C-alpha cells in the first residue's frame, strides 16, 4: 500500500472550494470502486458525501471518519513536496494523509469477518455551517456505528477530549467624526482591539483542566469602517473561543456581553468532546497504538474541535486519532510518511482485534 502516492494525489486537489472537493471525492470513489469496494455518494449543499462499508454485516461496526475539505492555502501548497520523512502540502496533516491511510486500511479489511467497517468522508468539517453539516446528515440517515475514529492530527495518540467551540460575532460601537479630527470621535476599530484584549483577561480565560492549561481565544476577523476619511462608529469582530470541558458557554458569553459597548450579534457553538478512557473500543485501540509510542497513548486533549462531537452527541463514542506531523492550517503543513504506514497498520490491527477482545461485552453485536 503506497500511502505517500495517495496522499500526494489528494493534496493536488484544492479542496478549499466546492469544485476541488467534487474532484477529490470523485477520485476517492473511483479508487475504492476499482478495488471492488462499493461506495454510496450522497449530496449535501451540492457537495458529495461518501460512504463505503466492508466486513460482516450485523457485526460490531467501526466508523473510519474523515473530511476532504481544507482551509485555504497558497497555490504552491497544493503541489506536494517531500523532504526526508516529511510530505509537505495543504491538508497533508489535516487530514489527507489520514484519509489515504484509511483508504488503504479499508482495502485490507474487505473480507474481514466478525466486524464491520464504515468509511465515511464529508466535505465540510472545516466550514462554519452550523446546520446541515455533513457528519450530522450521515448520522441522521443511519450511517453510523458502535465506535468512530476520526483521523484528525494527534501524532498517533488517542484524543479522548477536545475543546468546545464558541465562535462569537461581536459588534463594538463608537462615535463617528471626520477623519481629519479623530480626537472628536471614538474609533470603533481601535475599541474592538481593546475588547479582544479584555476577553483574553476575563475569568474564564484563566481556567484550566486536567488535559488543557487554558482555553484558546483567537481574533479571526475584523470588519469595520466604511470611509477612509471617517472615524468608524461601528466594528464587527469574529472571536473564536475553544473552551474547556466543564466550562459553561453561557457563562462565557455572559462575561463577554458585560463588556462596555459590546453586543453579541451571532454565535456558532459546538460542545466539547469527551470519551471515557475505559471504553472497550478505546482500550483495544490503545493496545494497538501503544506499540508505536513511548508515552501514554490516551492522554491527549485536542485544542481543535472536530466532527467527533457529532457522533458523541448521537450516542456513539468517538475519538480523534491521526498520524504524526505539524503545521496544520499554517504555511508549512507536513505529515510524517513513516507514520502513515504505521497508522494504517494500527487501524487494521485494531479492527481485527475487536472480535477477540470484545467478545465478552454483552451490549456489542459480536457475530
ZAVOTOR-973290 format. One record per atom (N, C-alpha, C): residue in one letter; x, y, z. Coordinates in steps of 0.02 Angstrom, whole numbers, padded with zeros to 5 digits, always signed. Each point is the difference from the previous one (the first is absolute). Example, Ala and Ser with C-alpha at 12.3 -4.5 7.8 and 13.67 -1.06 7.14 Angstrom:
BEGIN
A+00660-00284+00390
A-00045+00059+00000
A+00045+00060+00000
S-00018+00053-00036
S+00042+00059+00003
S-00039+00055+00037
//
This chain:
BEGIN
X+00042-00060+00000
X-00042+00060+00000
X+00044+00062+00000
X-00011+00045-00048
X+00042+00060-00006
X-00039+00060+00025
X+00004+00012+00066
X-00035+00057+00028
X+00028+00066-00026
X+00064+00001-00014
X+00031+00062-00024
X-00032+00022-00066
X-00005-00045-00048
X-00029+00018-00065
X-00072+00022+00007
X-00038-00034+00042
X-00070+00019+00010
X-00006+00069+00032
X+00041+00012+00050
X-00002+00065+00034
X+00020+00056-00048
X+00053-00011-00039
X+00021+00050-00048
X-00055+00016-00049
X-00035-00052-00024
X-00055+00012-00048
X-00055+00041+00033
X-00017-00016+00061
X-00053+00037+00034
X+00019+00073+00012
X+00064+00012+00015
X+00023+00069+00011
X-00008+00042-00062
X+00007-00030-00059
X-00003+00039-00062
X-00069+00031-00012
X-00051-00025+00033
X-00066+00029-00008
X-00008+00057+00051
X-00017+00059-00026
X-00013+00057+00044
X-00070-00007+00029
X-00004-00034+00056
X-00065-00015+00030
X-00021+00053+00051
X+00025+00061-00010
X-00026+00057+00038
X-00061+00029-00035
X-00019-00029-00058
X-00058+00024-00037
X-00040-00060-00025
X-00065+00010-00014
X-00043-00056-00020
X+00024-00038-00061
X+00027+00035-00050
X+00021-00034-00061
X+00057-00049+00015
X+00048+00021+00041
X+00055-00045+00018
X-00024-00058+00041
X-00048+00012+00044
X-00029-00054+00041
X-00033-00052-00044
X-00037+00022-00050
X-00033-00047-00046
X+00051-00043-00037
X+00053+00031-00024
X+00051-00038-00036
X+00035-00050+00045
X+00017+00021+00061
X+00033-00045+00047
X-00046-00058+00019
X-00063+00015+00012
X-00048-00053+00017
X-00007-00050-00057
X+00000+00026-00062
X-00003-00044-00057
X+00060-00047-00004
X+00059+00026+00018
X+00060-00042+00000
X-00006-00054+00054
X-00019+00020+00061
X-00007-00049+00055
X-00051-00054-00018
X-00056+00020-00027
X-00052-00048-00019
X+00025-00048-00053
X+00033+00027-00051
X+00027-00042-00053
X+00053-00049+00025
X+00043+00024+00045
X+00054-00042+00027
X-00030-00059+00038
X-00050+00013+00042
X-00031-00054+00038
X-00038-00049-00045
X-00038+00027-00047
X-00039-00044-00043
X+00045-00043-00044
X+00059+00026-00018
X+00048-00040-00039
X+00026-00059+00040
X-00009+00002+00065
X+00021-00055+00044
X-00060-00038+00028
X-00055+00003-00037
X-00061-00037+00016
X-00030+00019+00067
X+00007+00063+00018
X-00032+00026+00061
X-00055+00047-00022
X-00064-00020+00007
X-00054+00044-00022
X-00005+00063+00042
X-00016+00055-00033
X-00002+00065+00033
X-00067+00034-00015
X-00031+00025+00053
X-00060+00040-00009
X+00020+00074+00002
X-00028+00038-00046
X+00012+00072-00002
X-00065+00037+00014
X+00001+00043+00049
X-00058+00037+00022
X+00016+00074-00005
X-00047+00040-00022
X+00013+00071-00008
X-00025+00041+00059
X+00039+00051+00018
X-00022+00048+00051
X+00028+00069-00021
X-00045+00048-00007
X+00019+00067-00023
X+00041-00004-00064
X-00020-00047-00045
X+00032-00009-00065
X+00072-00024+00006
X+00017-00032+00056
X+00065-00030+00008
X-00009-00074+00019
X+00049-00042-00016
X-00008-00072+00010
X+00022-00025+00069
X-00040-00045+00027
X+00019-00041+00057
X+00011-00070-00026
X+00050-00034+00026
X+00015-00069-00021
X-00007-00047+00059
X-00029-00060-00013
X-00006-00051+00052
X+00013-00068-00033
X+00049-00036+00028
X+00018-00066-00025
X+00004-00048+00059
X-00026-00060-00009
X-00002-00048+00055
X+00031-00066-00022
X+00042-00029+00044
X+00030-00066-00011
X-00009-00041+00063
X+00014-00065-00006
X-00004-00044+00058
X-00067-00036+00004
X-00015-00024+00060
X-00059-00042+00011
X-00058+00041+00025
X-00055-00002-00037
X-00060+00035+00021
X-00027-00029+00065
X-00025+00042+00045
X-00027-00022+00064
X+00051-00007+00055
X+00064+00006-00017
X+00053-00003+00050
X+00011+00070+00029
X+00039+00005+00054
X+00016+00067+00026
X+00029+00044-00055
X-00022+00062-00002
X+00020+00044-00055
X+00044+00057+00026
X+00057+00008-00034
X+00046+00055+00013
X-00004+00049-00058
X-00001+00064+00015
X+00000+00051-00051
X+00070+00030-00007
X+00027-00002-00060
X+00059+00040-00018
X-00027+00064-00031
X+00012+00056+00032
X-00033+00062-00020
X+00053+00052-00017
X-00013+00037-00054
X+00047+00053-00018
X-00033+00053-00043
X+00038+00052-00015
X-00026+00054-00042
X+00049+00016-00055
X-00028+00019-00058
X+00040+00018-00058
X+00018+00074-00001
X-00041+00041+00031
X+00010+00072-00006
X+00060+00023+00041
X+00030+00054-00022
X+00057+00031+00034
X-00013+00075+00005
X+00037+00033+00044
X-00002+00073+00001
X+00040+00025-00060
X-00014+00061-00023
X+00036+00026-00059
X+00076+00002+00012
X+00036-00010-00054
X+00073+00002+00003
X+00028+00036-00061
X+00065+00011+00002
X+00033+00030-00058
X+00001-00051-00058
X+00004+00024-00061
X-00003-00044-00058
X+00053-00055+00003
X+00060+00018+00022
X+00054-00049+00001
X-00011-00055+00051
X-00045+00011+00049
X-00012-00051+00050
X-00041-00059-00028
X-00027+00008-00060
X-00037-00055-00031
X+00044-00039-00048
X+00065+00014+00002
X+00050-00042-00034
X+00040-00036+00054
X-00011-00065+00011
X+00034-00035+00054
X+00076+00000-00009
X+00034+00004+00058
X+00073+00003+00000
X+00026-00044+00056
X+00050-00042-00016
X+00028-00047+00049
X+00070+00023+00020
X+00012+00003+00065
X+00067+00012+00027
X+00012-00051+00055
X+00041-00051-00016
X+00011-00054+00048
X-00064-00037+00015
X-00019-00002+00063
X-00061-00035+00021
X-00061+00045-00002
X+00009+00063-00019
X-00055+00047+00002
X-00031+00011-00069
X-00065-00007-00003
X-00038+00017-00060
X-00037+00065+00014
X+00020+00053-00036
X-00029+00067+00009
X-00058+00011-00048
X-00051+00037+00023
X-00055+00019-00043
X-00062+00016+00042
X-00045+00041-00030
X-00061+00017+00037
X-00042-00063+00009
X-00017-00014+00063
X-00039-00058+00016
X+00040-00063+00014
X+00066+00002-00008
X+00040-00060+00011
X-00013-00029+00070
X-00002+00045+00050
X-00009-00020+00070
X-00073+00002+00020
X-00038+00044-00031
X-00070+00012+00019
X-00045-00001-00061
X-00024-00058-00025
X+00019-00066+00023
X+00005-00049-00058
X+00032+00022-00055
X+00003-00042-00059
X+00046-00060+00008
X+00052+00007+00042
X+00042-00057+00014
X-00039-00055+00036
X-00039+00020+00050
X-00042-00049+00035
X-00051-00031-00046
X-00030+00040-00044
X-00049-00028-00048
X+00033-00053-00044
X+00060+00015-00025
X+00034-00049-00042
X+00013-00065+00037
X+00022+00006+00063
X+00012-00060+00040
X-00064-00038+00014
X-00054+00036+00013
X-00065-00033+00011
X-00024-00037-00063
X+00012+00031-00058
X-00018-00034-00062
X+00039-00066-00007
X+00064+00002+00016
X+00039-00061-00003
X-00023-00051+00051
X-00017+00022+00060
X-00025-00047+00051
X-00065-00032-00023
X-00044+00040-00031
X-00063-00028-00024
X+00012-00054-00052
X+00048+00011-00043
X+00016-00050-00051
X+00023-00065+00034
X+00041+00004+00051
X+00024-00059+00035
X-00056-00037+00037
X-00051+00036+00020
X-00053-00029+00042
X-00061-00022-00039
X+00005-00003-00066
X-00058-00015-00042
X-00034-00065+00019
X+00039-00051+00015
X-00028-00067+00013
X-00003-00017+00074
X+00005+00050+00043
X+00004-00013+00072
X-00066-00028+00026
X+00004-00047+00048
X-00058-00030+00031
X-00003+00022+00073
X-00061+00003+00028
X-00007+00016+00070
X+00000+00074+00016
X+00007+00041-00051
X+00001+00073+00010
X-00021+00033-00065
X-00028+00059+00005
X-00023+00039-00057
X+00033+00069+00003
X+00022+00026-00057
X+00034+00065-00002
X-00036+00046-00049
X-00019+00058+00023
X-00028+00053-00042
X+00052+00055-00009
X+00016+00014-00063
X+00045+00056-00016
X-00043+00058-00023
X-00001+00054+00039
X-00043+00057-00013
X+00042+00062-00012
X-00011+00034-00056
X+00040+00058-00019
X-00048+00059-00012
X+00012+00055+00036
X-00043+00058-00006
X+00037+00059-00032
X-00037+00049-00028
X+00032+00055-00035
X+00003+00065+00038
X-00021+00000+00064
X-00011+00066+00032
X+00020+00003+00073
X+00049-00040+00021
X+00020+00003+00070
X+00030+00067+00019
X+00034+00031-00048
X+00033+00064+00013
X-00047+00060-00007
X-00061-00011-00020
X-00046+00055-00015
X-00029+00029+00064
X-00031+00058-00007
X-00032+00034+00056
X-00075-00014+00001
X-00024-00046-00041
X-00071-00017-00001
X-00019-00032+00067
X-00056+00021+00028
X-00023-00030+00063
X-00057-00048-00011
X-00035+00005-00057
X-00054-00046-00015
X+00017-00037-00064
X-00031-00059-00009
X+00011-00041-00059
X+00074-00015-00011
X+00036-00013+00053
X+00070-00021-00007
X+00002-00072-00024
X+00052-00016-00038
X+00004-00065-00031
X-00002-00059+00049
X+00038+00004+00054
X+00002-00055+00047
X-00067-00009+00035
X-00032+00055+00019
X-00066-00005+00030
X-00050-00032-00049
X+00006+00019-00063
X-00045-00028-00051
X+00010-00075-00007
X+00063-00023-00001
X+00014-00071-00004
X-00030-00038+00059
X+00009+00027+00060
X-00024-00034+00060
X-00076-00004-00001
X-00033+00056-00019
X-00073+00000-00002
X-00027-00052-00049
X+00039-00016-00051
X-00022-00046-00051
X+00028-00071+00010
X+00023-00014+00061
X+00019-00068+00019
X+00070-00020-00015
X+00042+00044-00025
X+00070-00016-00014
X+00040+00012+00063
X-00001-00049+00044
X+00033+00007+00065
X+00023-00069+00022
X+00020-00006+00063
X+00025-00064+00024
X+00002-00003+00075
X+00041-00046+00026
X+00009-00008+00072
X+00057+00041+00027
X+00045+00022-00044
X+00058+00038+00020
X+00027+00035-00062
X+00027+00060+00009
X+00025+00038-00057
X+00071+00025+00013
X+00041-00003-00051
X+00067+00028+00000
X+00002+00053-00054
X+00012+00063+00020
X+00008+00053-00049
X+00073+00017-00005
X+00025+00005-00061
X+00072+00003-00011
X+00032+00068+00008
X-00021+00038+00048
X+00030+00066+00013
X+00071-00008+00026
X+00042+00050-00008
X+00071-00007+00019
X+00010-00006+00075
X+00029-00056+00022
X+00013-00012+00071
X+00069-00029+00013
X+00042-00005-00052
X+00067-00029+00009
X-00002-00070+00029
X-00048-00040-00024
X-00008-00071+00018
X-00022-00010+00073
X-00020+00053+00034
X-00032-00006+00065
X-00076-00001-00011
X-00036-00021+00051
X-00072-00005-00004
X-00031+00060+00036
X-00037+00040-00037
X-00031+00059+00028
X-00066-00017+00033
X-00001-00001+00067
X-00062-00017+00036
X-00038+00061+00023
X+00030+00058-00008
X-00035+00063+00015
X+00018+00052-00053
X-00047+00043-00015
X+00012+00057-00044
X-00038+00060+00027
X+00028+00058-00009
X-00033+00061+00022
X-00065+00012-00039
X-00046+00035+00032
X-00060+00022-00034
X+00013+00064-00040
X-00047+00017-00043
X+00006+00060-00041
X-00055+00049+00018
X+00020+00061+00014
X-00047+00055+00008
X+00026+00057-00044
X-00025+00004-00061
X+00021+00052-00047
X-00051+00056+00002
X+00022+00060+00019
X-00045+00056+00010
X+00014+00056-00049
X-00053+00028-00027
X+00006+00062-00038
X-00022+00057+00046
X+00046+00046+00012
X-00012+00055+00047
X-00001+00066-00038
X-00048+00042+00017
X-00002+00067-00028
X+00021+00049+00054
X+00050+00040-00016
X+00027+00050+00046
X-00019+00069-00026
X-00030+00040+00042
X-00024+00066-00021
X+00048+00055+00020
X+00004+00052-00043
X+00040+00059+00014
X-00038+00063-00020
X+00037+00053-00015
X-00031+00063-00020
X+00035+00025-00063
X-00040+00016-00051
X+00027+00023-00063
X+00026+00072+00005
X+00050+00016-00042
X+00025+00068-00007
X+00039+00004-00065
X+00018+00060-00020
X+00040+00008-00061
X+00070-00029+00011
X+00026-00031-00053
X+00066-00031+00006
X+00055+00049+00017
X-00010+00064-00014
X+00052+00049+00014
X-00001+00021+00073
X-00053-00017+00036
X-00005+00018+00071
X-00018-00063+00040
X+00043-00050+00001
X-00018-00063+00033
X-00011+00007+00075
X+00029+00054+00030
X-00010+00010+00072
X-00072+00019+00018
X-00039+00017-00051
X-00070+00017+00013
X-00045-00062-00003
X+00027-00056-00021
X-00038-00061-00004
X+00025-00053+00048
X-00029-00059-00006
X+00020-00058+00042
X+00006-00059-00048
X+00062-00015-00020
X+00013-00048-00054
X-00020-00071+00021
X-00051-00028-00033
X-00026-00065+00019
X+00049-00056-00016
X+00042+00008-00051
X+00049-00052-00017
X+00052-00005+00055
X+00025+00057+00023
X+00048-00002+00055
X-00032-00027+00064
X-00063+00018+00012
X-00035-00026+00058
X-00009-00076-00004
X-00011-00025-00062
X-00009-00072-00009
X+00063-00039+00020
X+00058+00028-00016
X+00062-00032+00021
X+00005-00002+00076
X-00019+00055+00032
X-00001+00001+00073
X-00049-00051+00028
X-00058-00008-00033
X-00049-00049+00021
X+00030-00071-00002
X+00036-00015-00055
X+00030-00066-00005
X+00050-00012+00056
X+00041+00050+00015
X+00049-00008+00055
X-00037-00008+00066
X-00056+00032+00008
X-00040-00008+00061
X-00027-00071+00006
X-00021-00029-00057
X-00025-00069+00000
X+00055-00048+00024
X+00061+00013-00023
X+00056-00043+00020
X+00013+00003+00075
X-00026+00052+00034
X+00013+00009+00072
X-00061-00018+00043
X-00054-00023-00030
X-00060-00017+00038
X+00013-00063+00043
X-00040-00011+00051
X+00011-00057+00044
X+00004-00068-00035
X-00044-00012-00049
X-00001-00066-00033
X+00066-00014-00036
X+00034+00053-00023
X+00061-00008-00039
X+00059-00023+00043
X-00007+00003+00066
X+00055-00019+00045
X-00010-00068+00031
X-00053-00036-00020
X-00015-00066+00028
X+00039-00054-00036
X+00008-00058+00033
X+00035-00057-00030
X-00036-00064+00019
X+00021-00056-00031
X-00029-00065+00015
X+00055-00052-00001
X-00018-00064+00008
X+00052-00051+00006
X+00041-00009-00064
X-00031+00012-00060
X+00036-00008-00062
X+00015+00065-00037
X-00024+00056+00027
X+00010+00064-00034
X+00023+00053+00051
X+00049+00040-00019
X+00023+00052+00046
X-00041+00064-00004
X-00038+00008-00055
X-00042+00061-00006
X-00045-00007-00062
X-00052+00040-00004
X-00038+00004-00063
X+00041+00033-00054
X-00022-00007-00062
X+00032+00034-00057
X-00045+00057-00023
X+00028+00058-00012
X-00039+00058-00020
X+00035+00033-00060
X-00034+00004-00056
X+00030+00028-00060
X-00044+00053-00032
X+00030+00055-00021
X-00035+00051-00038
X+00006-00017-00074
X-00054-00025-00028
X+00003-00027-00068
X-00015+00049-00055
X-00044+00050+00014
X-00019+00048-00052
X-00016+00067+00032
X+00015+00054-00037
X-00020+00068+00018
X-00036+00031-00060
X-00060+00024+00011
X-00039+00032-00052
X-00021+00069+00026
X+00031+00052-00026
X-00015+00066+00027
X+00018+00056-00047
X-00035+00055+00006
X+00014+00059-00040
X-00033-00003-00067
X-00028+00058-00022
X-00031+00004-00066
X+00028+00057-00042
X+00042+00042+00028
X+00032+00054-00037
X+00069+00012+00028
X+00048+00016-00045
X+00067+00016+00022
X+00002+00063+00042
X-00042+00049-00016
X+00003+00064+00034
X-00051+00007+00056
X-00018-00056+00030
X-00050+00000+00054
X+00024-00043+00057
X-00008+00025+00061
X+00013-00041+00059
X-00057-00052+00005
X+00017-00065-00002
X-00053-00051-00001
X-00039-00001+00066
X-00067-00003-00006
X-00041-00003+00060
X-00025-00070+00014
X+00020-00049-00040
X-00019-00069+00012
X+00054-00047-00027
X+00011-00053+00036
X+00049-00051-00021
X-00026-00068+00022
X+00004-00049-00045
X-00019-00068+00016
X+00063-00043+00003
X+00006-00040+00052
X+00056-00047+00005
X-00028-00071+00011
X+00034-00048-00031
X-00016-00071+00010
X+00052-00030+00045
X-00022-00024+00058
X+00046-00028+00050
X-00013-00074+00007
X+00052-00040-00009
X-00003-00073+00003
X+00025-00023+00068
X-00045-00023+00042
X+00017-00023+00067
X-00006-00076+00002
X+00053-00034+00019
X-00002-00072+00010
X+00002-00011+00076
X-00058-00016+00028
X-00006-00002+00072
X+00010-00071+00026
X+00013-00006+00065
X+00019-00063+00030
X-00060-00043+00018
X+00008-00067-00001
X-00051-00042+00029
X-00012+00021+00072
X-00064+00007+00018
X-00017+00022+00067
X-00017+00074+00004
X+00022+00040-00048
X-00019+00070-00002
X-00070+00008-00030
X-00034+00053+00021
X-00068+00013-00023
X+00001+00054-00054
X-00018-00015-00062
X+00002+00050-00053
X-00046+00060+00014
X-00055-00012+00035
X-00045+00055+00017
X+00034+00050+00047
X+00039-00026+00046
X+00037+00043+00046
X+00053+00041-00038
X+00034-00033-00047
X+00051+00035-00040
X-00033+00056-00040
X-00056-00015-00031
X-00034+00051-00040
X-00023+00058+00045
X-00025-00017+00059
X-00023+00053+00046
X+00057+00045+00021
X+00058-00030+00014
X+00058+00041+00019
X+00019+00048-00056
X-00003-00023-00063
X+00017+00043-00057
X-00053+00054-00010
X-00063-00019+00007
X-00055+00048-00011
X+00001+00057+00050
X+00031-00010+00058
X+00004+00052+00050
X+00053+00053-00015
X+00042-00013-00050
X+00051+00050-00018
X-00034+00062-00029
X+00025+00059+00013
X-00033+00061-00025
X+00003+00006-00075
X-00055+00025-00028
X-00006+00015-00072
X+00004-00062-00044
X-00018-00059+00027
X+00004-00063-00036
X-00069-00032-00004
X-00018-00023-00060
X-00061-00039-00010
X+00017-00065-00035
X-00027-00056+00025
X+00009-00065-00033
X-00054-00006-00053
X+00019-00003-00063
X-00049+00000-00054
X-00009-00069-00033
X+00046-00046+00011
X-00006-00068-00028
X+00049-00046+00035
X-00016-00065-00002
X+00046-00048+00029
X-00005-00067-00035
X+00056-00037+00002
X+00003-00069-00023
X+00026-00041+00059
X-00035-00054+00017
X+00017-00036+00061
X+00005-00075-00013
X+00053-00031+00027
X+00006-00072+00001
X+00026-00021+00068
X-00029-00053+00027
X+00018-00024+00067
X+00070-00031-00001
X+00034-00002+00058
X+00063-00038+00004
X-00012-00074-00010
X+00051-00034-00023
X-00004-00073-00010
X+00035-00035+00059
X-00035-00047+00029
X+00028-00038+00056
X-00019-00074-00008
X+00050-00044+00002
X-00012-00072-00004
X+00035-00032+00059
X-00033-00048+00031
X+00029-00034+00058
X+00062-00040-00021
X+00052+00005+00039
X+00062-00036-00016
X-00009-00076+00004
X-00048-00023+00042
X-00010-00072+00007
X-00052-00028-00048
X-00021+00040-00049
X-00044-00027-00052
X+00034-00060-00032
X-00035-00055-00012
X+00034-00060-00026
X+00035+00010-00066
X-00029+00040-00045
X+00032+00013-00064
X+00063+00042+00010
X-00003+00049+00046
X+00058+00041+00014
X+00057-00044+00027
X-00017-00048+00042
X+00051-00044+00028
X+00035-00040-00054
X-00039-00026-00048
X+00030-00039-00054
X+00043+00044-00045
X-00024+00059-00017
X+00040+00046-00041
X+00063+00020+00037
X-00005+00011+00065
X+00059+00018+00039
X+00051-00057+00001
X-00024-00061+00004
X+00045-00057-00002
X+00040-00001-00064
X-00032+00015-00056
X+00034+00001-00065
X+00046+00061-00007
X-00025+00058+00021
X+00039+00061-00008
X+00061+00001+00045
X-00003-00034+00056
X+00056+00002+00048
X+00064-00029-00029
X-00005-00041-00051
X+00059-00030-00031
X+00041+00052-00038
X-00029+00058-00014
X+00034+00051-00038
X+00026+00057+00043
X-00016-00001+00064
X+00015+00057+00043
X+00037-00021+00063
X+00039+00046+00026
X+00035-00011+00063
X-00037+00034+00058
X-00055+00033-00015
X-00038+00037+00050
X-00071-00026+00004
X-00038+00027+00047
X-00070-00017+00008
X-00039+00013-00065
X-00040-00047-00022
X-00032+00006-00065
X-00064+00042+00001
X-00035+00005+00057
X-00065+00031-00001
X-00004+00063+00043
X+00057+00030+00014
X+00002+00060+00041
X+00000+00064-00042
X-00038-00001-00054
X+00002+00056-00046
X-00065+00040+00003
X+00007+00065+00010
X-00056+00046-00007
X+00012+00043-00062
X-00048+00001-00044
X+00008+00036-00064
X-00024+00071+00007
X+00044+00048-00016
X-00020+00070+00002
X-00053+00016-00053
X+00005-00032-00057
X-00049+00011-00053
X-00060-00046+00009
X-00057+00023-00026
X-00061-00041+00000
X-00004-00040-00065
X-00041-00051+00000
X-00010-00040-00060
X-00071-00028+00000
X-00015-00037-00054
X-00066-00031-00005
X-00008-00060+00045
X+00051-00017+00039
X-00009-00055+00049
X-00058+00016+00046
X-00011+00064+00015
X-00054+00019+00045
X-00068-00019-00030
X-00006-00001-00066
X-00063-00019-00032
X-00019-00072+00019
X+00050-00045-00002
X-00013-00069+00019
X-00016-00005+00075
X+00038+00035+00041
X-00010-00003+00072
X-00070+00024+00019
X-00022+00055-00031
X-00067+00025+00015
X-00055-00048-00023
X+00017-00044-00048
X-00048-00050-00024
X+00006-00065+00040
X+00041-00001+00052
X+00007-00059+00042
X+00053-00049-00023
X+00042+00020-00047
X+00053-00044-00026
X+00068+00025+00026
X+00035-00038+00041
X+00066+00021+00023
X+00046+00013-00060
X+00038+00054+00003
X+00044+00018-00056
X+00064+00032+00026
X+00055-00017-00032
X+00065+00030+00018
X+00032+00030-00062
X+00047+00043+00012
X+00042+00025-00054
X+00066-00038+00002
X+00022-00023-00057
X+00061-00039-00004
X+00029+00008-00070
X+00060+00028-00004
X+00030+00013-00065
X+00075-00006+00002
X+00032+00007-00057
X+00073-00009-00006
X+00040+00058+00028
X+00066-00007-00003
X+00045+00053+00022
X+00008+00054-00053
X+00014+00060+00024
X+00011+00055-00046
X-00002+00066+00038
X-00010+00055-00036
X-00003+00065+00032
X-00024+00052-00051
X-00018+00059+00026
X-00012+00057-00043
X-00068+00003-00032
X-00049-00038+00025
X-00065+00003-00033
X-00029+00071+00004
X-00030+00021-00055
X-00028+00067-00011
X+00055+00052-00007
X+00063-00020-00001
X+00055+00047-00005
X+00035-00003-00067
X+00055+00038-00009
X+00034+00004-00064
X+00046-00058-00016
X+00015-00042+00050
X+00047-00055-00011
X-00028-00065+00029
X-00060-00018-00021
X-00033-00060+00026
X+00033-00063-00028
X+00013-00049+00044
X+00031-00062-00023
X-00025-00059+00041
X+00006-00059-00031
X-00016-00063+00034
X+00060-00046-00006
X+00011-00040+00051
X+00055-00049+00000
X-00019-00060-00044
X+00040-00013-00051
X-00015-00056-00045
X+00004-00067+00036
X+00049-00008+00043
X+00006-00064+00035
X-00059-00012+00047
X-00027+00054+00028
X-00056-00009+00046
X-00064-00018-00037
X-00005+00016-00065
X-00060-00019-00037
X-00006-00076-00005
X+00056-00033-00013
X-00001-00073-00003
X-00016-00030+00069
X+00031+00028+00052
X-00014-00024+00068
X-00073+00011+00019
X-00026+00057-00021
X-00070+00017+00015
X-00047-00049-00034
X+00012-00014-00064
X-00043-00049-00035
X+00004-00068+00033
X+00060-00023+00016
X+00007-00065+00031
X-00035-00004+00068
X+00002+00055+00038
X-00034+00002+00064
X-00075-00005-00008
X-00028+00036-00049
X-00072-00004-00012
X-00021-00070-00019
X+00039-00033-00042
X-00016-00068-00021
X+00003-00047+00060
X+00053+00005+00039
X+00007-00043+00059
X-00057+00012+00050
X-00018+00063+00010
X-00055+00018+00045
X-00064-00034-00021
X-00017+00004-00063
X-00063-00030-00024
X+00002-00076+00008
X+00056-00030-00016
X+00005-00073+00003
X+00000-00027+00071
X+00019+00042+00049
X+00000-00022+00069
X-00069+00007+00033
X-00044+00038-00029
X-00064+00014+00032
X-00039-00063+00017
X-00010-00048-00047
X-00038-00060+00018
X+00031-00039+00058
X+00066-00003+00002
X+00034-00039+00052
X-00002+00036+00067
X+00014+00066+00001
X+00005+00036+00063
X-00069+00017+00030
X-00050+00008-00042
X-00064+00025+00024
X-00055-00054-00001
X+00019-00062-00007
X-00050-00053-00003
X-00040-00006+00065
X+00028+00025+00056
X-00035-00004+00064
X-00044+00060+00015
X-00003+00047-00046
X-00041+00060+00010
X-00071-00014-00022
X-00049-00007+00046
X-00067-00023-00019
X-00037+00048-00044
X+00017+00065+00001
X-00040+00049-00037
X+00022+00006-00073
X+00055-00035-00018
X+00025+00005-00068
X-00026-00059-00042
X-00007+00014-00065
X-00030-00050-00045
X+00055-00046-00027
X+00032-00037+00044
X+00053-00046-00022
X-00032-00059-00037
X+00021-00010-00062
X-00031-00052-00041
X+00026-00069+00021
//
